[in-house]
Amino acid sequence: MNNWFASLSYKARKRLALFILVLGLPGYIIVAVSIVSVLDRPSILLELAVYVGLGILWVVPFRAVFRGIGQPDPDDDQ
C-alpha cells in the first residue's frame, strides 16, 4: 500500500491528506467515542488507554500520505 501512496503526485497526496483530516478524522472520532460508550463508561485509565490506542491506530495506515506534506512541493520549478 505504501507504493501506491508513493506513486501519487505531491498535490494528490496533499488533497488526500486534507480529505482524511476533514472527513475521515471526525468519523473516526465518532467511532472511537461509540466504542468507549459500548464499554459502559470504564475507569478513566482504561478510557484513556482506549483513546490513546485508537488515536495511534488511525494514523498508521496513512503515514505515507502525511509524510512530507508540510515541505515545499518537490515538483515545483521555482
BALOBA-1460 file (C-alpha; in Angstrom, 3 decimals):
// residues 78
<rec num="1" residu="m" x="0.000" y="0.000" z="0.000"/>
<rec num="2" residu="n" x="2.905" y="2.368" z="0.623"/>
<rec num="3" residu="n" x="3.942" y="2.044" z="-3.023"/>
<rec num="4" residu="w" x="0.513" y="3.278" z="-4.082"/>
<rec num="5" residu="f" x="0.814" y="6.370" z="-1.874"/>
<rec num="6" residu="a" x="4.371" y="6.990" z="-3.056"/>
<rec num="7" residu="s" x="3.250" y="6.977" z="-6.676"/>
<rec num="8" residu="l" x="0.793" y="9.813" z="-6.082"/>
<rec num="9" residu="s" x="1.863" y="13.317" z="-7.000"/>
<rec num="10" residu="y" x="2.513" y="15.853" z="-4.247"/>
<rec num="11" residu="k" x="-0.740" y="17.691" z="-4.977"/>
<rec num="12" residu="a" x="-2.751" y="14.459" z="-4.936"/>
<rec num="13" residu="r" x="-1.223" y="13.427" z="-1.607"/>
<rec num="14" residu="k" x="-1.946" y="16.890" z="-0.194"/>
<rec num="15" residu="r" x="-5.588" y="16.666" z="-1.295"/>
<rec num="16" residu="l" x="-5.883" y="13.143" z="0.106"/>
<rec num="17" residu="a" x="-4.388" y="14.277" z="3.426"/>
<rec num="18" residu="l" x="-6.885" y="17.133" z="3.602"/>
<rec num="19" residu="f" x="-9.747" y="14.758" z="2.826"/>
<rec num="20" residu="i" x="-8.588" y="12.380" z="5.559"/>
<rec num="21" residu="l" x="-8.321" y="15.173" z="8.119"/>
<rec num="22" residu="v" x="-11.595" y="16.932" z="7.258"/>
<rec num="23" residu="l" x="-13.865" y="13.919" z="6.745"/>
<rec num="24" residu="g" x="-12.061" y="10.833" z="7.989"/>
<rec num="25" residu="l" x="-10.855" y="12.086" z="11.370"/>
<rec num="26" residu="p" x="-14.266" y="13.293" z="12.617"/>
<rec num="27" residu="g" x="-15.764" y="9.981" z="11.519"/>
<rec num="28" residu="y" x="-13.045" y="8.100" z="13.349"/>
<rec num="29" residu="i" x="-13.663" y="10.196" z="16.482"/>
<rec num="30" residu="i" x="-17.345" y="9.223" z="16.371"/>
<rec num="31" residu="v" x="-16.353" y="5.553" z="16.078"/>
<rec num="32" residu="a" x="-13.890" y="5.860" z="18.996"/>
<rec num="33" residu="v" x="-16.483" y="7.504" z="21.242"/>
<rec num="34" residu="s" x="-19.003" y="4.836" z="20.274"/>
<rec num="35" residu="i" x="-16.531" y="2.093" z="21.199"/>
<rec num="36" residu="v" x="-15.953" y="3.644" z="24.626"/>
<rec num="37" residu="s" x="-19.693" y="4.089" z="25.197"/>
<rec num="38" residu="v" x="-20.226" y="0.384" z="24.466"/>
<rec num="39" residu="l" x="-17.745" y="-0.349" z="27.261"/>
<rec num="40" residu="d" x="-20.273" y="1.313" z="29.622"/>
<rec num="41" residu="r" x="-18.027" y="4.111" z="30.928"/>
<rec num="42" residu="p" x="-14.926" y="2.221" z="32.086"/>
<rec num="43" residu="s" x="-12.387" y="3.596" z="34.559"/>
<rec num="44" residu="i" x="-10.619" y="6.755" z="33.499"/>
<rec num="45" residu="l" x="-7.304" y="4.950" z="32.928"/>
<rec num="46" residu="l" x="-8.891" y="2.321" z="30.686"/>
<rec num="47" residu="e" x="-10.787" y="5.016" z="28.812"/>
<rec num="48" residu="l" x="-7.569" y="6.995" z="28.348"/>
<rec num="49" residu="a" x="-5.761" y="3.875" z="27.126"/>
<rec num="50" residu="v" x="-8.513" y="3.164" z="24.583"/>
<rec num="51" residu="y" x="-8.432" y="6.737" z="23.251"/>
<rec num="52" residu="v" x="-4.622" y="6.800" z="23.023"/>
<rec num="53" residu="g" x="-4.545" y="3.387" z="21.349"/>
<rec num="54" residu="l" x="-7.215" y="4.322" z="18.824"/>
<rec num="55" residu="g" x="-5.537" y="7.692" z="18.254"/>
<rec num="56" residu="i" x="-2.308" y="5.976" z="17.269"/>
<rec num="57" residu="l" x="-4.066" y="3.218" z="15.346"/>
<rec num="58" residu="w" x="-5.868" y="5.506" z="12.874"/>
<rec num="59" residu="v" x="-2.712" y="7.220" z="11.661"/>
<rec num="60" residu="v" x="-0.607" y="4.109" z="10.966"/>
<rec num="61" residu="p" x="-2.142" y="3.313" z="7.547"/>
<rec num="62" residu="f" x="-1.907" y="6.969" z="6.460"/>
<rec num="63" residu="r" x="1.692" y="7.625" z="7.495"/>
<rec num="64" residu="a" x="2.872" y="7.604" z="3.875"/>
<rec num="65" residu="v" x="0.229" y="10.151" z="2.883"/>
<rec num="66" residu="f" x="1.180" y="12.656" z="5.574"/>
<rec num="67" residu="r" x="4.951" y="12.254" z="5.213"/>
<rec num="68" residu="g" x="6.433" y="15.358" z="3.567"/>
<rec num="69" residu="i" x="3.154" y="17.273" z="3.192"/>
<rec num="70" residu="g" x="4.481" y="20.262" z="5.164"/>
<rec num="71" residu="q" x="7.501" y="20.608" z="2.881"/>
<rec num="72" residu="p" x="7.576" y="22.692" z="-0.306"/>
<rec num="73" residu="d" x="6.383" y="20.980" z="-3.481"/>
<rec num="74" residu="p" x="9.365" y="19.000" z="-4.826"/>
<rec num="75" residu="d" x="7.960" y="19.167" z="-8.375"/>
<rec num="76" residu="d" x="7.742" y="22.974" z="-8.327"/>
<rec num="77" residu="d" x="10.306" y="24.522" z="-10.683"/>
<rec num="78" residu="q" x="10.635" y="27.842" z="-8.848"/>
